[in-house]
């Protein structure tokens, strides 16, 4: 069906653009697409005309005629069609070639077709977009125009698919990030590197403050380490051996290679090794918002969810064997608490165990660590899957994946044992019996990377954040110039109370100002005129649409503070 | 006098270490030193013996005999003295050579001497240290032993000098940093790169939180930008042209050079250029705790005060000409407020004006900016000096220097105009008249770099910080095992109240625990036993030595909170 529709689309394009050269089409999981060389550059605005032409062809109910011929006959048939000729030359020599003709267009047949175009009339299809695509995906070959379409067996399925596409589009963090002026990326200054704008910065500061407070409350200490280090660090850690391809190349200075860090671990280890450690000092829980750099392939970069520089909410736990069980339970409990604080409540766990073949660490350590992870998951009553043998060579781990409001799964938290680094760096502590022992070491990131988390969070909330995260919590809107002084005083009172309040003293009228605040999804608008100024009250319009008039300032402040405190929506 | 003392010291060393070879001595601003090749390696423990020998020579009151001879005669005299022979060979050929002999040692005379050793008896001198020093400062020549001494015309001057040395030593941030376990540097992982340990991290978090809050209160926005960028950024900014020597070398990736940033400015400019800007949007005050990397020569590195990686408390102000005056006043006022918050109250300003020769920017901009800086200083009533022509080629600036508690001057804040970057990056805003104009751009750092500021601050407070900065604000000390449960509950209550409280449940006795807390300069010790547990009170010993017994917990909490709030000492 999708193949037949692709054929119909090619025929329609040929009718509207005589001289067009058809290249190739394919069926996709949710539709089809076809690439063309066209006499003019199309925009999406042209798609309705092609759609109309397709529906005419379907209405005419003409047959798809498939025929078989020798390669030689086919070459003759497709002379003047460079792309079809090239495709033909890729078929087996001496074989026969099937072609399909309908509505004046003959293609090399790629599989079965419907009987007639009329049988497509019950399908639901929609042309989605025109984009550029290199012939054969090769940037040295001609740039063609690709028309992509969704297609399903009925209109209802199409409608629900299009609805979901629209949801995804509206929630796209790149779109919302631009609308709300939260962040940007700059290809010319380096792809995959995020610039947090003032409003994104306010949100990041809110997240970081919460993160730091919670870490201190949960018995962590916060450290800060450099972003560069000599190759010695990465040789010792082994990263240069097995991870070099993902690292930025070195900076050579004074005959020494320095690397920008892809991970924080060796730096935390340097702090560990700075003093002699005793069992009395352990456990250490050292956390850092550490910005790391990894040179991901440019084709895989995507907004904030796949970047080259990101701030891990990293921590390392160093503990004795006796402490391990309790520490793992604590870190899992804390992970879930953090995720739930951002309304990620649908969480699954994935436990990865010892891989076959090469791995480091004694059997009993692997068993003890894996069982500690399993017990922690079971204590929390989490659904989990076991990836037998799927662990890294240096230790077992738990990954936590959350489902967002569209049902997509995102891996955020990781709790990963490491039997490799304590060995390589020779970490020890003095045990109760006076002998030197090796501590257990656990890497853990709760949010993962702040950039990726931010992207996922924006899409999950569709830009409508709970009050504590909103870059602007209250937009103060004076209804006219006379109300400016009162509006300013209200804004100052809000700021003094620690509320992120902005004021719109622009030239727009009140309705436009309200509209602008709604587009920004600001949770509270204080609309202030003479009446409010005289009574010292505020009229408050909430993002949800409700409005309360002439409320005492302190009452409204109280409500907002409670919403912030409870991390709730307005 | 110092020359004569150096001679006496050399003679004393020769007496105690027959076979020693004297190399060379010099007078310094506060004493003298002499370098020797010795048959054994000295430690500071040997200095009293040499001191005693010197005092014998002085007591013997022997003459300094200066005589003149030909170079040839001198070579004969110093045969068997390789260093003196080498020094001799550096004198002018055919000239005469003066020598000085006293107490059995003959040196090449470097200037006038006292008449007799006895005349030195009224001097105050003290041998300070033995250290290694390459002959001629050349690492390919022999390593000698250098004895350094302080010397003044009287005992009183010596005493006050030694007292000051002791003060400096006790306040050395490297020493206090190690004692209080605040930070470390690791040569093998990269010189000049600071690792903030858990306790240093607590202090940095306190400083950063204060910094962020104050910046928001003062109308700044906080941004976050990457640590690396393509060479395009630094070519456009001009850093690669005039600043390359101080930058780390590039990382080449995909045929492009990436640099780790030495400055944040081009990144803030990318945010500016991300949208069209109107006069209505200005001023922008964008601040970042931006970590930058500069490859300072290894010989100039010193603890935290001269490093290769540091976090600038950076901001850029973009404003219209009409706003400039107000902005500069504001930023100066804010700078002084921040410095005073850390008890730096003795502040002087240095105004640097347009350099002769190469500089960029129109005359009227230089004049307007320089006058704005001058007016701001005068409005604050600050003492200031003008460095005529001492500005950078791209704009005038104010530096603020603070005097610390030992009277040393440190440059911390800078407020620097930049007429270069707005031009190079083509920054504009739409003016009220609809035309595109170039904004004024001001760089400013208040604390300068967090690392350097931290070093200076540690020395200024000599490790006894005001309560809000202390890594541990309360040390909870149970007097015996029975008191542990109550002590733990008090610690939890303190933590819940946002107080940084630790507990010492170690094996030491109470006196040892108090001593340990005093060494750490912890402002409050809660000493808890059965009496306190039964009455629900605390006995509190303050860093200053006072003690209050059986105070209700809430009263003590109230006192501590007020000290924190007011940024006061305990």
Interface residues (C-beta under 8 A of the other chain):
Chain A: X181 X184 X186 X188 X189 X190 X193 X194 X195 X196 X197 X198 X199 X200 X201 X202 X204 X205 X209 X212 X217 X221 X222 X223 X224 X225 X226 X227 X228 X229 X230 X232 X233 X248 X249 X250 X251 X252 X253 X254 X258 X260 X266 X267 X270 X271 X274 X275 X280 X284 X286 X291 X293 X295 X298 X309 X495 X506
Chain B: X181 X184 X186 X188 X189 X190 X193 X194 X195 X196 X197 X198 X199 X200 X201 X202 X204 X205 X209 X212 X217 X221 X222 X223 X224 X225 X226 X227 X228 X229 X230 X232 X233 X248 X249 X250 X251 X252 X253 X254 X258 X260 X266 X267 X270 X271 X274 X275 X280 X284 X286 X291 X293 X295 X298 X309 X495 X506
